[in-house]
Amino acid sequence: MKHIYAFFFMITSASLFSQVVNDTIKNDSIKKMETELDEIVLEKKKKAVERKADRTIFNFEDQPHLNSGSLYDGLKKIPGLIISDVAGMLYQGKSLQVYMDGRPLNIYSNELNAYMEGLPANSIEKVEIITQPGAEFPATSGGAIINIITSKNTKKYLSATYSNGYSYTKYDDSRHRFNNSLLLSSGNKLFTWQINGGQSYGENYQATRFTAPGVVLSENYSDRVNRFYYLRSGVKFDFKKDRLLLNYDLNGNNNTSYITADGAGFTSDDKSKTQRFYNDAMATYQKRFDNPFTKLDFRFNYNNSDSDFSQDSRLNQNTVLGNNSDQDFYQFKTDYTQEIKLVDKTKISAGVLADKLDFTAESGGIKNLEYTRSSYAAYGEAQVTYKKFDFILGGRLESYNIRGNTATDDLIPFELTRFFPNATIQYNIMPQVYLNTNFNKKISLPDTSSLNPNNTNYQNPNVGFFGNPNLQPSIFNNYEILLSAFEYFTINYSVTDANNLIINRIINTESGGAASVSQNLPNATIRNFSFGIPVPYMLFTKGLDAVLKMDFNPDEINFLYIYAGSQKHTIPGVDTKAVWNINLSSQIILPKKIKLSANFNTTTAGGNYYYYSVKRPLYQQLDLNFSRKFMSDNLSVSVYVNDLLNTNRQGFGSVGTDLLYTTKNDTRRVGFSLNYKIPTKNKLAKESNILSNEKQQQPDSLIKN
């Protein structure tokens, strides 16, 4: 009986919270119509979290606790999302492939972390986590996709938004970070354009330690300076119903690290430098028809990533490492969508894709890896609504051809043509309450960071980091069941069976040191269970009956959101235990309309991530954010402190070895951020979106997947 009461309380809380949000949207819209009736302007308030059948969308733009600091800082606060040096980026137990505005980013590992640390969070509009990728997405998405939407809306007049931020830490020394960005957009009857550019500068501290019983293999102290810049641009031409969109993005890093280290048999003082340049160009032609739900898109995308890594000894002025890599990616795809009169509602989609990736790596001027991968795909998918049921049935046929060679031998060739099905059944119990089940088969190809045989990270005589050119692709069978009530209350259970899973692990070397390597794991099973529930604080002070009779704005109430998730990685021959991830997010409205957001994240210790045993929580920190809007809400200001209690540090053991790895970063940080939208009196200006590739359902939207 207690369980029934608890479940009823959860559903009631979620229903109340959803009702408040919906009422607010209606009230805000009515107020807007009353004050601007002569201009017929209707504005809908964005939700903080929006849950759909295949994805969850987190609104960064209007959430101060997410958009203060870097993108890396904001992502770590998303419930269920784990980012760590050893586990990578996981959501509810699934490895994430990173997309930027609907396009694969194609950067990985430490380069990806540097990119996310450099990109300001207040330049992000929203983040989509697609846990059930359909047939329209490449089967190479593995288990899930994170799509980071950076674009804003363009207007038919010149508009501008300026953002900046600053933060400070003091561990053994004072360190600073700051960023600046500017968004400009305008348009006329022929075309609209948009430019978003910015830079960031960050000073970081990190201490790491590798130990074996009675021996300190390596104890490192790193002082880092990261410089990042980016430019994103888009132009849209309208031809009656059709559209041509041209996008060009570039970004780069110029990072320097000063590392002092000592351990068994050595002492070192090194300087490493990483320079990376990334550019991406895309052209999309959108053919439209009289029926707004009939669409035909053609897209060509090219991106290049060039990276140089060097490490020099400051003790004897010798060059320790000199590695570089170059990657080119080409992709063409076309998508067709049409609604047909079948059953209650039916939509069919089909498309083809061809892409190619060329990757080369050099060490000391000697080319030691040439890697070429090409793939071809065709897909079809049908979405059917019948009474209270929604059905999605699709399939994707993909063909891969992988070739390459190292300095000494040819790589093991890989050729595969396989069909990847996906199916979803959703039962809509009542409005905003549904039960969703899903199955999909996916593949994950080795990323170039895992393949690269060269060390692109710090190394010393006792510790090294290496890729594996002979890695083979992984095959995933993903099963998921989800109960969602009013978008805010969720219960989720998923199972992934993986073959040839690509993992990273730490092993003993023959010389008695440690090495981080990439390997294929023949079989593994990943189980995830999670739930989330919002709890308005007024339930405890006023009671349920009184609260249901009240009319209030959710932006002006105090609430707590509770999330808990368990992930267990089962490996044959290894005794593994689950790791629980707990997130508590609270909003409290203070006097003078100051909003306090508190976010506490922690994980349990004693569990496993593949071959890593978690000795300390993967992360554990309390973040506070104070925010307020000024000047008719055009100026948003936030003051924040991350890791208030300075508890965020990691410790891992390596299964099958006696090694222990610990690390600590300068996570306790104080800072501020601001976002200023230059006001305009032109309220009749139309809006469109030309930097993003997300699909929209409105007839006048830009659809660029």
C-alpha positions in Angstrom: 0.0 0.0 0.0 2.9 2.4 0.8 4.2 1.8 -2.8 0.8 2.7 -4.2 0.7 6.0 -2.2 4.2 6.8 -3.3 3.4 6.2 -6.9 0.2 8.4 -6.6 2.3 11.2 -5.0 4.8 11.1 -7.9 2.0 11.2 -10.6 0.2 14.0 -8.7 3.4 16.1 -8.4 4.2 15.7 -12.1 0.6 16.4 -13.1 0.5 19.5 -10.9 3.9 20.7 -12.3 2.8 20.2 -15.9 -0.6 21.9 -15.2 1.3 24.9 -13.8 3.5 25.1 -16.9 0.6 24.8 -19.4 -1.4 27.4 -17.5 1.5 29.7 -17.6 1.9 29.3 -21.3 -1.7 30.1 -21.8 -1.7 33.0 -19.4 1.4 34.5 -20.9 -0.1 34.2 -24.4 -3.3 35.9 -23.4 -1.5 38.7 -21.7 0.7 39.1 -24.8 -2.5 39.2 -27.0 -4.1 41.8 -24.8 -1.2 44.2 -24.9 -0.4 43.7 -28.6 -3.7 42.7 -30.1 -3.4 45.2 -32.9 -0.2 43.5 -34.1 -1.5 39.9 -33.6 1.6 38.6 -31.8 1.5 35.3 -29.9 4.5 34.1 -28.0 4.9 30.7 -26.4 7.0 30.2 -23.4 9.8 27.6 -23.7 9.8 24.6 -21.4 12.9 23.9 -19.3 12.7 20.2 -20.2 10.6 18.8 -23.1 10.2 15.0 -23.4 9.3 13.4 -26.7 9.0 9.7 -27.7 12.5 9.4 -29.0 14.4 12.3 -27.2 14.6 14.6 -24.3 15.3 18.3 -24.9 17.0 20.6 -22.4 16.5 24.3 -22.8 19.9 26.0 -22.1 19.0 29.5 -23.3 16.6 30.3 -20.4 18.2 28.2 -17.7 20.9 30.2 -15.8 22.3 27.1 -14.0 23.0 25.5 -17.3 24.2 28.4 -19.4 26.7 29.8 -16.9 30.3 28.8 -17.6 31.3 26.5 -20.4 29.3 24.0 -22.4 31.2 21.3 -20.5 30.0 22.7 -17.2 26.4 22.9 -18.3 26.3 19.3 -19.7 27.6 17.9 -16.4 24.4 19.3 -14.7 22.0 17.4 -17.0 20.4 14.6 -14.9 21.5 11.2 -16.2 24.5 12.5 -18.2 27.9 11.4 -17.1 31.2 12.9 -18.5 34.5 11.6 -17.2 38.1 11.0 -18.5 37.7 7.2 -18.3 34.0 6.6 -19.0 33.6 9.1 -21.8 30.2 10.7 -22.3 27.2 8.5 -21.3 23.5 9.1 -20.9 21.5 6.4 -19.0 24.3 3.9 -19.7 24.5 4.6 -23.4 27.6 6.1 -25.2 26.7 9.3 -27.0 27.7 10.3 -30.5 28.1 14.1 -30.6 26.2 16.2 -33.2 26.4 19.9 -33.5 23.3 21.5 -35.1 22.3 18.2 -36.6 25.6 17.3 -38.1 28.2 14.8 -36.7 31.0 16.7 -35.0 33.7 14.1 -35.8 36.0 15.0 -33.0 36.7 12.8 -30.0 38.4 12.1 -26.7 40.5 14.9 -25.2 39.9 17.1 -28.4 36.2 16.9 -27.8 36.6 17.8 -24.1 38.8 20.8 -25.1 36.1 21.9 -27.6 33.3 21.7 -25.0 35.4 23.5 -22.4 36.1 26.3 -24.8 32.5 26.8 -26.1 30.5 29.2 -23.8 27.3 27.7 -22.5 25.4 30.9 -23.1 26.0 30.4 -26.9 23.8 27.3 -26.7 20.1 27.3 -27.4 19.2 23.8 -26.3 20.6 20.2 -26.1 18.7 17.2 -27.5 19.5 13.7 -26.2 18.1 11.2 -28.7 17.9 7.9 -26.9 15.9 6.1 -29.6 17.5 7.1 -33.0 15.2 6.1 -35.8 16.1 4.9 -39.3 16.6 8.4 -40.5 19.8 8.6 -38.4 22.9 6.6 -39.4 23.1 3.2 -37.8 26.6 4.3 -36.7 25.0 6.3 -34.0 25.5 3.3 -31.7 23.1 3.7 -28.7 22.2 7.4 -28.5 23.0 10.9 -29.9 23.5 14.2 -28.2 22.6 17.1 -30.6 23.9 20.5 -29.4 21.8 23.3 -30.9 23.8 26.6 -31.1 21.6 28.6 -33.4 19.3 31.4 -32.6 16.4 32.9 -34.6 17.1 35.4 -37.3 14.9 38.4 -37.9 14.0 40.5 -40.9 16.0 43.4 -39.4 19.4 43.8 -37.9 19.6 42.3 -34.4 22.4 41.6 -32.1 23.0 39.6 -28.9 26.2 40.0 -26.8 27.3 37.4 -24.2 30.3 37.1 -21.9 31.4 35.4 -18.8 34.3 35.3 -16.3 35.3 32.8 -13.6 38.1 32.5 -11.0 39.8 29.7 -9.1 42.5 29.6 -6.5 44.2 26.3 -5.7 48.0 26.6 -5.6 47.7 29.7 -7.7 45.1 32.1 -9.1 43.6 31.1 -12.4 41.1 32.9 -14.7 38.6 32.1 -17.5 36.7 34.5 -19.7 34.7 34.3 -22.9 33.0 36.7 -25.3 30.5 36.1 -28.1 28.4 38.1 -30.5 25.4 37.1 -32.6 24.4 39.2 -35.6 21.5 38.5 -37.9 19.5 40.3 -40.5 17.6 39.8 -43.8 15.6 41.2 -46.7 13.2 39.9 -49.3 15.9 37.9 -51.1 17.9 36.3 -48.3 18.6 36.2 -44.5 22.0 35.8 -42.9 23.4 35.1 -39.5 26.9 35.2 -37.9 27.8 33.9 -34.4 31.4 34.3 -33.3 33.4 34.3 -30.1 36.5 33.3 -28.2 37.4 32.0 -24.8 40.5 31.9 -22.6 40.9 29.4 -19.8 43.5 28.6 -17.2 43.2 25.1 -15.6 44.8 23.0 -13.0 44.9 19.2 -12.8 46.7 16.7 -10.5 46.9 13.0 -11.4 48.4 10.0 -9.7 49.2 6.5 -10.9 50.1 4.1 -8.2 50.8 0.4 -7.6 51.2 -1.2 -4.2 54.0 0.6 -2.4 55.0 2.4 -5.6 54.1 5.8 -7.0 54.5 5.3 -10.8 53.7 8.9 -11.7 52.5 12.0 -9.9 51.7 14.9 -12.3 50.8 18.5 -11.8 49.5 20.3 -14.9 49.0 24.0 -15.4 47.0 24.5 -18.6 46.2 27.5 -20.8 43.4 26.9 -23.3 42.6 29.3 -26.1 39.5 28.7 -28.2 37.8 30.6 -31.0 34.8 29.9 -33.2 32.7 31.4 -36.1 29.4 30.1 -37.3 27.6 31.5 -40.3 24.5 30.9 -42.4 22.8 32.3 -45.4 19.2 31.4 -46.6 17.8 32.1 -50.0 14.1 31.8 -50.7 12.8 30.7 -54.1 9.0 30.8 -53.8 8.5 27.5 -51.8 12.0 26.2 -52.1 15.1 27.2 -50.1 18.8 27.1 -50.4 20.9 27.2 -47.2 24.6 27.7 -47.0 26.5 27.2 -43.8 30.2 27.5 -42.9 31.6 27.0 -39.4 35.2 27.1 -38.1 36.8 26.7 -34.7 40.2 26.2 -33.3 42.2 25.5 -30.2 45.7 26.7 -29.2 46.4 24.9 -25.8 49.5 24.8 -23.7 50.3 22.7 -20.7 53.2 22.8 -18.3 53.6 19.5 -16.5 55.9 18.6 -13.6 56.0 14.9 -12.7 58.0 12.5 -10.7 57.7 8.8 -10.0 59.7 5.6 -9.7 63.0 6.2 -11.5 62.3 9.6 -13.1 61.7 13.3 -12.7 60.4 15.5 -15.5 59.4 19.0 -16.3 57.6 19.2 -19.7 55.7 21.6 -21.9 53.0 20.3 -24.3 51.2 22.1 -27.0 48.0 21.2 -28.9 46.9 23.1 -32.0 43.7 22.1 -33.7 41.8 23.7 -36.6 38.3 22.5 -37.6 36.1 23.7 -40.4 32.8 22.6 -41.7 30.9 23.6 -44.9 27.4 22.5 -45.9 24.9 23.2 -48.7 21.3 22.2 -48.4 18.5 22.5 -51.0 14.9 22.1 -49.7 12.2 21.3 -52.1 8.7 22.1 -50.8 5.3 21.2 -52.1 1.7 22.4 -51.7 1.2 19.9 -48.9 3.4 21.3 -46.1 4.1 17.8 -44.8 5.7 16.7 -48.1 9.4 17.5 -48.1 12.4 16.7 -50.1 15.9 17.7 -49.0 19.4 17.4 -50.5 22.5 18.0 -48.5 26.2 18.0 -49.0 28.5 18.3 -46.0 32.3 18.5 -45.7 34.5 19.0 -42.7 38.2 18.8 -41.9 40.0 18.5 -38.6 43.8 19.0 -38.4 45.6 18.5 -35.1 49.2 18.9 -34.0 50.5 17.7 -30.6 54.1 18.2 -29.3 55.8 17.6 -26.0 59.2 19.1 -25.1 61.4 18.6 -22.0 62.2 21.8 -20.2 65.0 20.0 -18.3 67.2 19.1 -21.3 65.5 21.0 -24.1 64.7 17.7 -26.0 61.6 17.0 -28.0 59.8 14.1 -26.4 56.8 13.8 -28.9 55.8 15.3 -32.2 52.5 13.9 -33.5 49.9 15.2 -35.9 46.8 14.0 -37.7 44.6 15.1 -40.5 41.0 14.1 -41.1 38.6 14.8 -44.0 34.9 13.8 -44.0 32.5 14.0 -47.0 28.8 13.2 -46.8 25.8 13.5 -49.2 22.3 12.6 -48.2 18.7 13.1 -49.4 15.5 12.7 -47.4 11.9 12.5 -48.5 8.9 12.8 -46.2 5.2 12.5 -47.0 1.9 12.0 -45.1 -0.6 9.6 -46.6 -4.2 8.8 -45.8 -3.9 5.5 -44.1 -5.5 4.5 -40.8 -5.8 7.6 -38.5 -2.5 9.3 -39.5 0.5 7.9 -41.4 3.8 9.5 -42.4 6.5 7.8 -44.5 10.1 8.7 -44.8 12.9 7.5 -47.1 16.4 8.5 -48.0 19.9 7.6 -49.1 23.4 8.5 -47.8 27.0 8.2 -48.9 30.0 9.3 -46.9 33.7 8.9 -46.8 36.3 9.5 -44.1 40.1 9.8 -44.7 42.4 9.9 -41.7 46.2 10.0 -41.6 48.5 10.2 -38.6 52.3 11.0 -38.3 54.8 10.7 -35.5 58.2 12.4 -35.8 57.5 13.1 -39.5 56.9 9.5 -40.3 53.4 8.5 -41.5 52.3 5.6 -39.4 48.6 5.3 -40.1 46.5 5.7 -43.3 42.8 4.9 -42.7 39.9 5.1 -45.2 36.3 4.4 -44.5 33.4 4.6 -46.9 29.7 3.8 -46.3 26.5 3.8 -48.2 23.0 3.6 -46.8 19.3 3.6 -47.7 16.4 3.7 -45.3 12.7 3.7 -45.1 10.4 4.4 -42.1 6.7 4.6 -41.4 5.0 6.3 -38.5 1.4 5.3 -37.9 -1.2 6.6 -35.4 -4.2 4.3 -34.7 -6.5 5.3 -31.8 -4.4 5.4 -28.7 -1.4 3.7 -30.3 1.6 5.2 -32.2 3.8 2.8 -34.2 7.1 3.4 -35.8 8.7 0.7 -38.0 11.8 1.3 -40.0 14.9 -0.2 -41.4 18.3 1.0 -42.7 20.5 -0.9 -45.1 24.2 0.1 -44.7 27.4 -1.0 -46.4 30.9 -0.4 -45.0 34.3 -0.7 -46.6 37.3 0.0 -44.3 40.9 -0.1 -45.5 44.3 1.2 -44.2 47.8 0.5 -43.3 50.3 1.3 -40.5 54.0 1.9 -41.0 54.7 -1.8 -40.8 51.6 -3.7 -42.0 48.1 -3.4 -43.5 45.1 -3.1 -41.2 42.6 -5.9 -41.0 40.1 -5.0 -43.7 36.4 -4.7 -42.8 33.5 -5.2 -45.2 30.0 -5.5 -44.1 26.5 -5.0 -45.5 23.8 -5.3 -42.9 20.2 -4.4 -42.3 19.5 -2.4 -39.1 15.8 -2.5 -38.0 14.0 -0.2 -35.5 10.6 -0.5 -34.0 8.6 1.6 -31.5 5.2 1.1 -30.0 3.7 3.8 -27.8 0.4 3.5 -25.9 -1.1 6.9 -25.0 -2.8 6.1 -21.7 -4.2 9.6 -21.4 -3.2 13.1 -22.5 0.5 13.6 -21.6 0.8 10.1 -20.1 2.2 7.3 -22.3 4.1 4.0 -22.2 6.8 3.6 -24.8 8.7 0.5 -25.9 11.6 0.5 -28.4 14.0 -1.8 -30.2 16.8 -0.9 -32.5 20.0 -2.5 -33.9 23.0 -0.1 -34.3 26.7 -0.2 -35.1 29.5 1.9 -33.8 32.6 2.4 -36.0 36.0 3.0 -34.3 36.6 6.8 -33.9 39.9 8.2 -35.1 41.1 9.0 -31.6 40.8 5.3 -30.6 42.6 4.2 -33.9 45.5 6.7 -33.7 48.6 4.7 -32.6 50.3 7.9 -31.5 50.2 9.4 -28.1 48.2 12.7 -28.3 48.3 13.1 -24.5 51.0 13.6 -22.0 53.3 10.7 -21.4 56.4 10.0 -19.2 58.6 6.9 -18.8 56.0 5.1 -16.6 52.7 6.2 -18.2 51.5 6.2 -21.8 48.3 6.6 -23.8 47.8 4.7 -27.1 45.2 3.9 -29.7 44.7 0.7 -31.6 44.6 0.8 -35.5 43.1 -2.8 -35.6 39.9 -2.0 -33.7 36.8 -3.6 -35.2 33.2 -2.0 -35.2 30.8 -2.8 -32.4 27.2 -4.1 -32.9 24.5 -3.1 -30.5 21.0 -4.5 -29.8 19.1 -1.8 -27.8 15.9 -2.5 -25.9 14.0 0.2 -23.9 10.8 0.7 -22.0 9.7 4.2 -20.8 6.8 5.4 -18.8 6.3 9.2 -19.0 3.7 11.3 -17.2 3.3 15.0 -17.9 6.8 15.1 -19.3 8.3 15.6 -15.8 7.8 12.2 -14.2 9.6 9.3 -15.9 10.6 5.7 -15.3 13.0 4.1 -17.7 14.6 0.7 -18.1 16.9 -0.2 -20.9 19.2 -3.1 -21.9 22.0 -3.0 -24.5 23.7 -6.2 -25.7 27.0 -5.3 -27.4 29.4 -7.4 -29.4 33.0 -6.3 -30.1 32.4 -3.3 -27.8 35.2 -0.7 -28.1 36.5 0.2 -24.7 39.3 2.0 -23.0 41.2 0.4 -20.1 44.5 0.7 -18.1 46.9 -2.2 -18.2 50.3 -3.0 -16.8 53.3 -2.7 -19.2 56.2 -5.0 -19.4 58.5 -2.4 -17.9 56.3 -2.2 -14.8 54.5 1.0 -15.8 50.9 1.7 -16.9 49.3 2.3 -20.3 45.8 3.5 -21.3 44.8 1.4 -24.4 41.8 0.8 -26.6 40.5 -2.7 -27.1 37.5 -4.7 -28.4 35.5 -6.4 -25.7 33.8 -9.6 -27.3 30.6 -9.3 -25.3 29.0 -7.0 -22.8 25.5 -6.1 -21.5 24.6 -2.7 -20.2 21.5 -2.3 -17.9 20.1 1.0 -17.0 17.2 2.0 -14.6 16.2 5.6 -13.9 13.4 7.7 -12.6 12.7 11.4 -12.2 10.1 13.5 -10.4 9.5 17.2 -9.7 8.2 18.1 -6.2 6.8 21.7 -5.7 7.7 22.8 -2.1 4.3 24.3 -1.6 2.8 20.8 -1.5 4.3 20.5 2.0 3.2 23.9 3.3 -0.2 24.4 1.7 -1.4 20.9 0.9 -2.5 19.4 -2.4 -6.1 20.7 -2.3 -5.0 24.3 -1.8 -2.3 24.2 -4.4 -4.7 22.9 -7.1 -6.9 25.9 -6.6 -4.1 28.4 -7.0 -3.0 30.3 -10.1 0.8 30.9 -10.2 3.7 31.1 -12.6 6.2 28.1 -12.4 9.1 30.6 -12.9 8.1 32.1 -9.5 7.6 29.0 -7.4 10.1 26.9 -5.4 10.5 23.2 -6.4 12.9 20.3 -6.2 13.6 17.9 -9.1 14.8 14.4 -8.1 16.6 12.1 -10.5 18.2 8.7 -9.8 19.7 6.2 -12.2 21.5 2.9 -12.0 23.9 1.6 -14.6 25.5 -1.8 -14.6 28.0 -3.1 -17.1 28.1 -6.9 -17.2 31.3 -8.5 -18.5 31.8 -12.2 -18.8 34.4 -13.4 -16.2 34.3 -10.1 -14.2 32.3 -9.5 -11.0 30.8 -6.1 -11.7 28.4 -4.0 -9.6 26.1 -1.1 -10.5 26.9 2.6 -10.2 24.0 4.9 -9.1 23.9 8.5 -10.3 21.8 11.0 -8.2 20.9 14.5 -9.2 19.0 17.0 -7.1 18.0 20.3 -8.7 16.2 23.0 -6.8 14.8 26.4 -7.6 14.1 29.0 -4.9 12.8 32.5 -5.6 14.4 35.1 -3.4 13.3 38.8 -2.9 13.8 41.2 -5.8 13.0 38.4 -8.3 16.4 36.8 -7.7 16.4 33.1 -8.7 18.6 30.7 -6.8 19.3 27.4 -8.6 21.0 24.7 -6.6 22.3 21.6 -8.3 23.9 18.6 -6.5 25.3 15.7 -8.4 26.9 12.5 -7.1 27.5 8.9 -7.9 28.1 5.9 -5.7 31.5 4.2 -5.3 32.2 0.5 -5.4 30.7 -0.1 -8.8 32.2 -0.7 -12.3 32.5 1.0 -15.6 33.6 -1.8 -17.8 37.2 -2.6 -16.5 37.3 0.4 -14.2 36.3 0.0 -10.6 35.0 3.2 -9.1 36.9 3.9 -5.8 35.5 7.5 -5.5 32.3 9.0 -7.0 32.7 9.8 -10.7 31.8 13.3 -9.7 30.4 14.9 -6.6 29.7 18.6 -6.4 27.3 21.2 -5.3 26.7 24.2 -7.6 24.8 27.4 -6.8 23.6 30.0 -9.3 22.0 33.4 -8.5 20.3 35.0 -11.5 18.1 38.0 -12.3 16.8 39.7 -15.4 16.9 43.5 -16.0 16.0 46.1 -18.6 12.7 44.5 -19.6 14.2 41.1 -19.5 16.7 41.9 -22.2 19.7 41.7 -19.8 20.3 38.4 -18.0 22.9 38.3 -15.3 24.1 35.2 -13.3 26.6 34.9 -10.5 27.6 31.3 -9.7 29.9 29.1 -7.6 30.6 25.5 -8.8 31.8 22.7 -6.5 31.1 24.8 -3.5 32.4 22.1 -1.1 35.4 21.2 -3.3 34.4 17.5 -3.3 34.8 16.7 -7.0 37.8 14.3 -7.4 38.0 10.9 -9.0 39.6 7.5 -8.1 39.6 4.4 -10.2 41.1 0.9 -10.0 41.8 -1.2 -13.1 40.2 -4.7 -13.0 42.9 -7.4 -13.4 45.7 -5.1 -12.3 46.9 -3.6 -9.0 46.9 0.0 -10.5 45.1 2.9 -9.0 44.4 6.2 -10.8 43.3 9.4 -9.1 42.7 12.9 -10.5 41.6 16.3 -9.2 40.8 19.4 -11.3 40.2 23.0 -10.2 36.4 22.5 -10.1 35.6 25.0 -7.3 35.0 28.1 -9.3 33.4 31.4 -8.8 32.1 33.4 -11.8 29.5 35.5 -13.6 27.9 35.5 -17.0 25.6 38.0 -18.8 23.6 37.9 -21.9 22.3 41.2 -23.5 19.7 41.2 -26.3 19.7 44.6 -28.0 16.0 45.6 -27.9 14.0 46.6 -30.9 10.5 48.0 -31.5 9.9 46.0 -34.6 7.6 43.4 -33.2 6.2 42.3 -36.6 9.5 40.8 -37.7 9.3 37.2 -38.8 11.7 34.7 -37.4 13.5 31.7 -38.9 16.4 29.4 -38.1 19.4 29.1 -40.4 22.3 27.7 -38.3 20.5 24.6 -37.1 19.7 21.3 -38.8 17.0 20.2 -36.4 13.7 19.2 -38.0 10.6 21.2 -37.4 7.0 20.3 -38.1 5.7 23.8 -38.8 5.0 24.5 -42.5 7.2 27.6 -42.6 10.2 26.1 -40.8 13.6 25.3 -42.2 14.1 21.6 -42.2 17.7 20.5 -42.6 18.4 17.2 -41.1 
